[in-house]
Amino acid sequence: MAYVVKMDDVDYKVRVTEIEANKFEVYIDDKSYIVDARLTEGSVYSLLINNESFEADVDYKGENNYHVLTEGDLFKISVIDEMKAKLMQRRGGSSVEGKQVIKSEMPGRVISVKVNIGDSVEEGDILLILEAMKMQNEIKAPKSGEVKELFVKEGENIAADSKLVVIE
């Protein structure tokens, strides 16, 4: 999956490919890293990056923002799907219009579903929580509207690019 990661007002293109359980190939811009990532306790991850060991405390701050504390340094980062970033850039950062089919960016397990068909949602409302790569990700409404379709249920395992919710 491809992302745009912003840190210290610098954008990085990041691509992540799962090699096997807990092991990923991560490209940051054009440099490749082999990453073994394991959640050890709470929000602390043990990372082996190109055979060098690190520990990172990852704190989700909402709206695709994270604080990452590693080796005494705090990094404030923003992570957004590359396709969504391109759409936002073309639209000048304005909100998404029309029918929106929200899909999973990676395989995972649906932890909880927060909406039902017919519910009204506001942009940024949490639709469901998806566990992927040992992290719980809040899937939020990209726009205000009504939930027209719901394709998943709690406890269900899903593949990458699976349809989750339709908002219109």
Biotite code that builds the C-alpha atoms (Angstrom):
import biotite.structure as struc

atoms = struc.array([
    struc.Atom([0.000, 0.000, 0.000], chain_id="A", res_id=1, res_name="MET", atom_name="CA", element="C"),
    struc.Atom([1.257, 3.497, -0.823], chain_id="A", res_id=2, res_name="ALA", atom_name="CA", element="C"),
    struc.Atom([1.109, 6.470, 1.547], chain_id="A", res_id=3, res_name="TYR", atom_name="CA", element="C"),
    struc.Atom([2.197, 10.062, 1.823], chain_id="A", res_id=4, res_name="VAL", atom_name="CA", element="C"),
    struc.Atom([3.827, 10.648, 5.199], chain_id="A", res_id=5, res_name="VAL", atom_name="CA", element="C"),
    struc.Atom([4.410, 14.207, 6.386], chain_id="A", res_id=6, res_name="LYS", atom_name="CA", element="C"),
    struc.Atom([7.010, 14.864, 9.057], chain_id="A", res_id=7, res_name="MET", atom_name="CA", element="C"),
    struc.Atom([8.485, 18.291, 9.860], chain_id="A", res_id=8, res_name="ASP", atom_name="CA", element="C"),
    struc.Atom([6.673, 19.783, 6.822], chain_id="A", res_id=9, res_name="ASP", atom_name="CA", element="C"),
    struc.Atom([8.421, 17.303, 4.484], chain_id="A", res_id=10, res_name="VAL", atom_name="CA", element="C"),
    struc.Atom([6.397, 14.795, 2.445], chain_id="A", res_id=11, res_name="ASP", atom_name="CA", element="C"),
    struc.Atom([7.737, 11.282, 1.969], chain_id="A", res_id=12, res_name="TYR", atom_name="CA", element="C"),
    struc.Atom([6.349, 8.635, -0.369], chain_id="A", res_id=13, res_name="LYS", atom_name="CA", element="C"),
    struc.Atom([6.063, 5.387, 1.590], chain_id="A", res_id=14, res_name="VAL", atom_name="CA", element="C"),
    struc.Atom([5.133, 1.994, 0.182], chain_id="A", res_id=15, res_name="ARG", atom_name="CA", element="C"),
    struc.Atom([4.582, -1.019, 2.457], chain_id="A", res_id=16, res_name="VAL", atom_name="CA", element="C"),
    struc.Atom([4.460, -4.642, 1.327], chain_id="A", res_id=17, res_name="THR", atom_name="CA", element="C"),
    struc.Atom([3.901, -7.476, 3.774], chain_id="A", res_id=18, res_name="GLU", atom_name="CA", element="C"),
    struc.Atom([6.472, -10.220, 3.234], chain_id="A", res_id=19, res_name="ILE", atom_name="CA", element="C"),
    struc.Atom([5.193, -12.527, 5.975], chain_id="A", res_id=20, res_name="GLU", atom_name="CA", element="C"),
    struc.Atom([3.566, -12.174, 9.393], chain_id="A", res_id=21, res_name="ALA", atom_name="CA", element="C"),
    struc.Atom([5.156, -9.173, 11.189], chain_id="A", res_id=22, res_name="ASN", atom_name="CA", element="C"),
    struc.Atom([7.715, -8.658, 8.387], chain_id="A", res_id=23, res_name="LYS", atom_name="CA", element="C"),
    struc.Atom([7.466, -5.896, 5.796], chain_id="A", res_id=24, res_name="PHE", atom_name="CA", element="C"),
    struc.Atom([9.396, -4.327, 2.975], chain_id="A", res_id=25, res_name="GLU", atom_name="CA", element="C"),
    struc.Atom([9.108, -0.567, 3.383], chain_id="A", res_id=26, res_name="VAL", atom_name="CA", element="C"),
    struc.Atom([10.191, 1.908, 0.720], chain_id="A", res_id=27, res_name="TYR", atom_name="CA", element="C"),
    struc.Atom([10.657, 5.491, 1.895], chain_id="A", res_id=28, res_name="ILE", atom_name="CA", element="C"),
    struc.Atom([11.015, 7.539, -1.239], chain_id="A", res_id=29, res_name="ASP", atom_name="CA", element="C"),
    struc.Atom([13.324, 5.172, -3.174], chain_id="A", res_id=30, res_name="ASP", atom_name="CA", element="C"),
    struc.Atom([15.180, 3.547, -0.271], chain_id="A", res_id=31, res_name="LYS", atom_name="CA", element="C"),
    struc.Atom([14.196, 0.021, 0.806], chain_id="A", res_id=32, res_name="SER", atom_name="CA", element="C"),
    struc.Atom([14.046, -1.245, 4.400], chain_id="A", res_id=33, res_name="TYR", atom_name="CA", element="C"),
    struc.Atom([13.193, -4.693, 5.747], chain_id="A", res_id=34, res_name="ILE", atom_name="CA", element="C"),
    struc.Atom([11.150, -4.187, 8.919], chain_id="A", res_id=35, res_name="VAL", atom_name="CA", element="C"),
    struc.Atom([10.149, -6.762, 11.515], chain_id="A", res_id=36, res_name="ASP", atom_name="CA", element="C"),
    struc.Atom([7.502, -5.059, 13.690], chain_id="A", res_id=37, res_name="ALA", atom_name="CA", element="C"),
    struc.Atom([6.002, -6.542, 16.828], chain_id="A", res_id=38, res_name="ARG", atom_name="CA", element="C"),
    struc.Atom([3.665, -4.952, 19.343], chain_id="A", res_id=39, res_name="LEU", atom_name="CA", element="C"),
    struc.Atom([5.205, -5.617, 22.761], chain_id="A", res_id=40, res_name="THR", atom_name="CA", element="C"),
    struc.Atom([2.909, -3.797, 25.207], chain_id="A", res_id=41, res_name="GLU", atom_name="CA", element="C"),
    struc.Atom([0.264, -1.101, 24.948], chain_id="A", res_id=42, res_name="GLY", atom_name="CA", element="C"),
    struc.Atom([1.405, 1.040, 22.051], chain_id="A", res_id=43, res_name="SER", atom_name="CA", element="C"),
    struc.Atom([5.113, 0.106, 22.137], chain_id="A", res_id=44, res_name="VAL", atom_name="CA", element="C"),
    struc.Atom([6.588, -1.639, 19.116], chain_id="A", res_id=45, res_name="TYR", atom_name="CA", element="C"),
    struc.Atom([9.815, -3.581, 18.888], chain_id="A", res_id=46, res_name="SER", atom_name="CA", element="C"),
    struc.Atom([11.285, -2.904, 15.448], chain_id="A", res_id=47, res_name="LEU", atom_name="CA", element="C"),
    struc.Atom([14.120, -4.593, 13.646], chain_id="A", res_id=48, res_name="LEU", atom_name="CA", element="C"),
    struc.Atom([14.967, -2.378, 10.658], chain_id="A", res_id=49, res_name="ILE", atom_name="CA", element="C"),
    struc.Atom([17.646, -3.770, 8.347], chain_id="A", res_id=50, res_name="ASN", atom_name="CA", element="C"),
    struc.Atom([18.932, -5.790, 11.334], chain_id="A", res_id=51, res_name="ASN", atom_name="CA", element="C"),
    struc.Atom([19.136, -2.732, 13.644], chain_id="A", res_id=52, res_name="GLU", atom_name="CA", element="C"),
    struc.Atom([16.909, -2.795, 16.748], chain_id="A", res_id=53, res_name="SER", atom_name="CA", element="C"),
    struc.Atom([14.604, 0.077, 17.777], chain_id="A", res_id=54, res_name="PHE", atom_name="CA", element="C"),
    struc.Atom([11.707, 0.589, 20.150], chain_id="A", res_id=55, res_name="GLU", atom_name="CA", element="C"),
    struc.Atom([8.912, 3.001, 19.221], chain_id="A", res_id=56, res_name="ALA", atom_name="CA", element="C"),
    struc.Atom([5.923, 4.189, 21.224], chain_id="A", res_id=57, res_name="ASP", atom_name="CA", element="C"),
    struc.Atom([3.185, 5.048, 18.708], chain_id="A", res_id=58, res_name="VAL", atom_name="CA", element="C"),
    struc.Atom([0.375, 7.297, 19.933], chain_id="A", res_id=59, res_name="ASP", atom_name="CA", element="C"),
    struc.Atom([-2.599, 7.813, 17.577], chain_id="A", res_id=60, res_name="TYR", atom_name="CA", element="C"),
    struc.Atom([-3.753, 11.444, 17.754], chain_id="A", res_id=61, res_name="LYS", atom_name="CA", element="C"),
    struc.Atom([-6.729, 11.205, 15.372], chain_id="A", res_id=62, res_name="GLY", atom_name="CA", element="C"),
    struc.Atom([-7.244, 12.407, 11.799], chain_id="A", res_id=63, res_name="GLU", atom_name="CA", element="C"),
    struc.Atom([-4.315, 10.312, 10.451], chain_id="A", res_id=64, res_name="ASN", atom_name="CA", element="C"),
    struc.Atom([-1.887, 11.924, 12.938], chain_id="A", res_id=65, res_name="ASN", atom_name="CA", element="C"),
    struc.Atom([0.558, 10.063, 15.143], chain_id="A", res_id=66, res_name="TYR", atom_name="CA", element="C"),
    struc.Atom([3.201, 10.901, 17.719], chain_id="A", res_id=67, res_name="HIS", atom_name="CA", element="C"),
    struc.Atom([6.119, 8.466, 17.621], chain_id="A", res_id=68, res_name="VAL", atom_name="CA", element="C"),
    struc.Atom([8.627, 8.448, 20.472], chain_id="A", res_id=69, res_name="LEU", atom_name="CA", element="C"),
    struc.Atom([11.844, 6.603, 19.733], chain_id="A", res_id=70, res_name="THR", atom_name="CA", element="C"),
    struc.Atom([15.305, 6.903, 21.302], chain_id="A", res_id=71, res_name="GLU", atom_name="CA", element="C"),
    struc.Atom([14.153, 9.991, 23.231], chain_id="A", res_id=72, res_name="GLY", atom_name="CA", element="C"),
    struc.Atom([12.990, 11.855, 20.108], chain_id="A", res_id=73, res_name="ASP", atom_name="CA", element="C"),
    struc.Atom([9.344, 12.722, 19.464], chain_id="A", res_id=74, res_name="LEU", atom_name="CA", element="C"),
    struc.Atom([8.187, 12.738, 15.847], chain_id="A", res_id=75, res_name="PHE", atom_name="CA", element="C"),
    struc.Atom([4.825, 14.197, 14.849], chain_id="A", res_id=76, res_name="LYS", atom_name="CA", element="C"),
    struc.Atom([3.710, 12.555, 11.630], chain_id="A", res_id=77, res_name="ILE", atom_name="CA", element="C"),
    struc.Atom([0.675, 12.507, 9.405], chain_id="A", res_id=78, res_name="SER", atom_name="CA", element="C"),
    struc.Atom([-0.109, 9.452, 7.265], chain_id="A", res_id=79, res_name="VAL", atom_name="CA", element="C"),
    struc.Atom([-2.555, 9.500, 4.373], chain_id="A", res_id=80, res_name="ILE", atom_name="CA", element="C"),
    struc.Atom([-3.282, 7.044, 1.586], chain_id="A", res_id=81, res_name="ASP", atom_name="CA", element="C"),
    struc.Atom([-1.446, 8.210, -1.565], chain_id="A", res_id=82, res_name="GLU", atom_name="CA", element="C"),
    struc.Atom([-4.628, 8.118, -3.690], chain_id="A", res_id=83, res_name="MET", atom_name="CA", element="C"),
    struc.Atom([-6.554, 10.215, -1.164], chain_id="A", res_id=84, res_name="LYS", atom_name="CA", element="C"),
    struc.Atom([-3.660, 12.687, -1.013], chain_id="A", res_id=85, res_name="ALA", atom_name="CA", element="C"),
    struc.Atom([-3.732, 13.063, -4.806], chain_id="A", res_id=86, res_name="LYS", atom_name="CA", element="C"),
    struc.Atom([-7.503, 13.589, -4.813], chain_id="A", res_id=87, res_name="LEU", atom_name="CA", element="C"),
    struc.Atom([-7.269, 16.178, -2.045], chain_id="A", res_id=88, res_name="MET", atom_name="CA", element="C"),
    struc.Atom([-4.468, 17.970, -3.888], chain_id="A", res_id=89, res_name="GLN", atom_name="CA", element="C"),
    struc.Atom([-6.504, 18.108, -7.114], chain_id="A", res_id=90, res_name="ARG", atom_name="CA", element="C"),
    struc.Atom([-9.501, 19.448, -5.203], chain_id="A", res_id=91, res_name="ARG", atom_name="CA", element="C"),
    struc.Atom([-7.411, 21.967, -3.311], chain_id="A", res_id=92, res_name="GLY", atom_name="CA", element="C"),
    struc.Atom([-7.953, 20.084, -0.053], chain_id="A", res_id=93, res_name="GLY", atom_name="CA", element="C"),
    struc.Atom([-11.724, 20.420, -0.271], chain_id="A", res_id=94, res_name="SER", atom_name="CA", element="C"),
    struc.Atom([-14.049, 17.723, 0.939], chain_id="A", res_id=95, res_name="SER", atom_name="CA", element="C"),
    struc.Atom([-14.962, 14.707, -1.159], chain_id="A", res_id=96, res_name="VAL", atom_name="CA", element="C"),
    struc.Atom([-18.225, 14.940, -3.139], chain_id="A", res_id=97, res_name="GLU", atom_name="CA", element="C"),
    struc.Atom([-20.729, 12.334, -4.372], chain_id="A", res_id=98, res_name="GLY", atom_name="CA", element="C"),
    struc.Atom([-21.078, 8.673, -3.475], chain_id="A", res_id=99, res_name="LYS", atom_name="CA", element="C"),
    struc.Atom([-18.053, 7.373, -1.581], chain_id="A", res_id=100, res_name="GLN", atom_name="CA", element="C"),
    struc.Atom([-17.131, 3.698, -1.410], chain_id="A", res_id=101, res_name="VAL", atom_name="CA", element="C"),
    struc.Atom([-14.729, 3.262, 1.495], chain_id="A", res_id=102, res_name="ILE", atom_name="CA", element="C"),
    struc.Atom([-12.372, 0.312, 1.022], chain_id="A", res_id=103, res_name="LYS", atom_name="CA", element="C"),
    struc.Atom([-9.770, -1.307, 3.250], chain_id="A", res_id=104, res_name="SER", atom_name="CA", element="C"),
    struc.Atom([-6.222, -0.285, 2.494], chain_id="A", res_id=105, res_name="GLU", atom_name="CA", element="C"),
    struc.Atom([-4.807, -3.578, 3.751], chain_id="A", res_id=106, res_name="MET", atom_name="CA", element="C"),
    struc.Atom([-5.978, -6.950, 5.024], chain_id="A", res_id=107, res_name="PRO", atom_name="CA", element="C"),
    struc.Atom([-7.199, -7.047, 8.599], chain_id="A", res_id=108, res_name="GLY", atom_name="CA", element="C"),
    struc.Atom([-9.955, -7.895, 11.051], chain_id="A", res_id=109, res_name="ARG", atom_name="CA", element="C"),
    struc.Atom([-12.999, -5.761, 11.792], chain_id="A", res_id=110, res_name="VAL", atom_name="CA", element="C"),
    struc.Atom([-12.881, -5.019, 15.533], chain_id="A", res_id=111, res_name="ILE", atom_name="CA", element="C"),
    struc.Atom([-16.102, -3.000, 15.732], chain_id="A", res_id=112, res_name="SER", atom_name="CA", element="C"),
    struc.Atom([-18.689, -1.404, 13.459], chain_id="A", res_id=113, res_name="VAL", atom_name="CA", element="C"),
    struc.Atom([-19.951, 1.956, 14.725], chain_id="A", res_id=114, res_name="LYS", atom_name="CA", element="C"),
    struc.Atom([-22.684, 2.642, 12.114], chain_id="A", res_id=115, res_name="VAL", atom_name="CA", element="C"),
    struc.Atom([-25.750, 1.015, 10.573], chain_id="A", res_id=116, res_name="ASN", atom_name="CA", element="C"),
    struc.Atom([-27.390, 1.405, 7.173], chain_id="A", res_id=117, res_name="ILE", atom_name="CA", element="C"),
    struc.Atom([-29.426, 4.611, 7.187], chain_id="A", res_id=118, res_name="GLY", atom_name="CA", element="C"),
    struc.Atom([-27.320, 6.381, 9.821], chain_id="A", res_id=119, res_name="ASP", atom_name="CA", element="C"),
    struc.Atom([-26.347, 10.001, 9.196], chain_id="A", res_id=120, res_name="SER", atom_name="CA", element="C"),
    struc.Atom([-22.635, 10.692, 9.628], chain_id="A", res_id=121, res_name="VAL", atom_name="CA", element="C"),
    struc.Atom([-20.484, 13.791, 9.671], chain_id="A", res_id=122, res_name="GLU", atom_name="CA", element="C"),
    struc.Atom([-17.094, 14.051, 8.006], chain_id="A", res_id=123, res_name="GLU", atom_name="CA", element="C"),
    struc.Atom([-14.529, 12.536, 10.389], chain_id="A", res_id=124, res_name="GLY", atom_name="CA", element="C"),
    struc.Atom([-17.012, 10.328, 12.278], chain_id="A", res_id=125, res_name="ASP", atom_name="CA", element="C"),
    struc.Atom([-15.653, 6.865, 13.064], chain_id="A", res_id=126, res_name="ILE", atom_name="CA", element="C"),
    struc.Atom([-17.368, 4.256, 10.890], chain_id="A", res_id=127, res_name="LEU", atom_name="CA", element="C"),
    struc.Atom([-15.505, 1.181, 12.109], chain_id="A", res_id=128, res_name="LEU", atom_name="CA", element="C"),
    struc.Atom([-12.283, 0.009, 13.678], chain_id="A", res_id=129, res_name="ILE", atom_name="CA", element="C"),
    struc.Atom([-10.033, -2.263, 11.639], chain_id="A", res_id=130, res_name="LEU", atom_name="CA", element="C"),
    struc.Atom([-7.063, -4.113, 13.110], chain_id="A", res_id=131, res_name="GLU", atom_name="CA", element="C"),
    struc.Atom([-4.244, -4.371, 10.582], chain_id="A", res_id=132, res_name="ALA", atom_name="CA", element="C"),
    struc.Atom([-0.528, -5.005, 11.127], chain_id="A", res_id=133, res_name="MET", atom_name="CA", element="C"),
    struc.Atom([-1.183, -5.253, 14.906], chain_id="A", res_id=134, res_name="LYS", atom_name="CA", element="C"),
    struc.Atom([-2.609, -1.710, 14.981], chain_id="A", res_id=135, res_name="MET", atom_name="CA", element="C"),
    struc.Atom([-6.210, -0.635, 15.454], chain_id="A", res_id=136, res_name="GLN", atom_name="CA", element="C"),
    struc.Atom([-7.150, 1.849, 12.746], chain_id="A", res_id=137, res_name="ASN", atom_name="CA", element="C"),
    struc.Atom([-10.180, 4.106, 12.920], chain_id="A", res_id=138, res_name="GLU", atom_name="CA", element="C"),
    struc.Atom([-11.891, 4.198, 9.539], chain_id="A", res_id=139, res_name="ILE", atom_name="CA", element="C"),
    struc.Atom([-13.531, 7.619, 9.342], chain_id="A", res_id=140, res_name="LYS", atom_name="CA", element="C"),
    struc.Atom([-16.149, 9.166, 7.089], chain_id="A", res_id=141, res_name="ALA", atom_name="CA", element="C"),
    struc.Atom([-14.460, 11.150, 4.294], chain_id="A", res_id=142, res_name="PRO", atom_name="CA", element="C"),
    struc.Atom([-17.607, 13.284, 4.005], chain_id="A", res_id=143, res_name="LYS", atom_name="CA", element="C"),
    struc.Atom([-20.940, 13.971, 5.656], chain_id="A", res_id=144, res_name="SER", atom_name="CA", element="C"),
    struc.Atom([-23.856, 11.919, 4.403], chain_id="A", res_id=145, res_name="GLY", atom_name="CA", element="C"),
    struc.Atom([-25.913, 8.801, 4.934], chain_id="A", res_id=146, res_name="GLU", atom_name="CA", element="C"),
    struc.Atom([-24.634, 5.230, 5.259], chain_id="A", res_id=147, res_name="VAL", atom_name="CA", element="C"),
    struc.Atom([-26.168, 3.521, 2.211], chain_id="A", res_id=148, res_name="LYS", atom_name="CA", element="C"),
    struc.Atom([-24.384, 0.147, 2.321], chain_id="A", res_id=149, res_name="GLU", atom_name="CA", element="C"),
    struc.Atom([-22.394, -1.787, 4.913], chain_id="A", res_id=150, res_name="LEU", atom_name="CA", element="C"),
    struc.Atom([-20.286, -4.699, 3.689], chain_id="A", res_id=151, res_name="PHE", atom_name="CA", element="C"),
    struc.Atom([-18.631, -5.952, 6.914], chain_id="A", res_id=152, res_name="VAL", atom_name="CA", element="C"),
    struc.Atom([-19.502, -7.157, 10.402], chain_id="A", res_id=153, res_name="LYS", atom_name="CA", element="C"),
    struc.Atom([-17.578, -7.347, 13.658], chain_id="A", res_id=154, res_name="GLU", atom_name="CA", element="C"),
    struc.Atom([-15.008, -10.132, 13.870], chain_id="A", res_id=155, res_name="GLY", atom_name="CA", element="C"),
    struc.Atom([-14.811, -10.559, 10.098], chain_id="A", res_id=156, res_name="GLU", atom_name="CA", element="C"),
    struc.Atom([-11.412, -10.940, 8.411], chain_id="A", res_id=157, res_name="ASN", atom_name="CA", element="C"),
    struc.Atom([-11.127, -8.911, 5.216], chain_id="A", res_id=158, res_name="ILE", atom_name="CA", element="C"),
    struc.Atom([-8.716, -8.693, 2.307], chain_id="A", res_id=159, res_name="ALA", atom_name="CA", element="C"),
    struc.Atom([-6.971, -5.574, 1.063], chain_id="A", res_id=160, res_name="ALA", atom_name="CA", element="C"),
    struc.Atom([-9.199, -3.405, -1.150], chain_id="A", res_id=161, res_name="ASP", atom_name="CA", element="C"),
    struc.Atom([-12.401, -4.902, 0.315], chain_id="A", res_id=162, res_name="SER", atom_name="CA", element="C"),
    struc.Atom([-15.468, -2.680, 0.296], chain_id="A", res_id=163, res_name="LYS", atom_name="CA", element="C"),
    struc.Atom([-16.372, -1.549, 3.815], chain_id="A", res_id=164, res_name="LEU", atom_name="CA", element="C"),
    struc.Atom([-19.045, 1.190, 3.661], chain_id="A", res_id=165, res_name="VAL", atom_name="CA", element="C"),
    struc.Atom([-20.834, 3.370, 1.105], chain_id="A", res_id=166, res_name="VAL", atom_name="CA", element="C"),
    struc.Atom([-21.724, 6.955, 2.103], chain_id="A", res_id=167, res_name="ILE", atom_name="CA", element="C"),
    struc.Atom([-23.833, 9.191, -0.094], chain_id="A", res_id=168, res_name="GLU", atom_name="CA", element="C"),
])
